[in-house]
């Protein structure tokens, strides 16, 4: 198939030579190739549509019928895509809720290693507690806060606190710290 831009270049060359009769012939040729190109595109479009989605059972369709079927098929595909997106969103929401359903918030986890104490506290944004009170409990129990950080994910706040004992002789009693913190956050 001839390229339309190639035909247009040939037309410009002939116009420079000064032939008006050639100009009319070139327009006809360009229009002929344009129609052939459009026909091949429509055939490709109709060949993409699966047979089970064709409305008419007759073998030969007019160009308008073929385009209408392509349009309806594309609309069905868009609807299906939207439906699948909704289902995926629903499953994602269920999966997120499914993880938290097994856990009752707030979650408090205290890990004790030698002189170090690590506290992980997960709570809801709506359930506010005073962070300085947690620090006060640690200080009262003989811990010095080395690092404290938090991050918010969705409706949950994740707090992580790293602390060390004031004195190596006194140490830390992790069970007592854990009990006091549980009383505080609940």
Secondary structure, DSSP 4 states (H G I P E B T S, - for coil): ---HHHHHHHHHHHHHHT-HHHHHHHHHHHHHHHHHHHHHHHHHHHHHS-GGG-S---S---HHHHHHHHHHHHHHHHHHHHHHHHHHHHHHHHHHHHHHHTSPSSEEEEEEETTEEEEEEEEESSS---HHHHHHHHHHTTEEEEEEEEEEETTEEEEEEEEEES-TTT---HHHHHHHHHHHH-
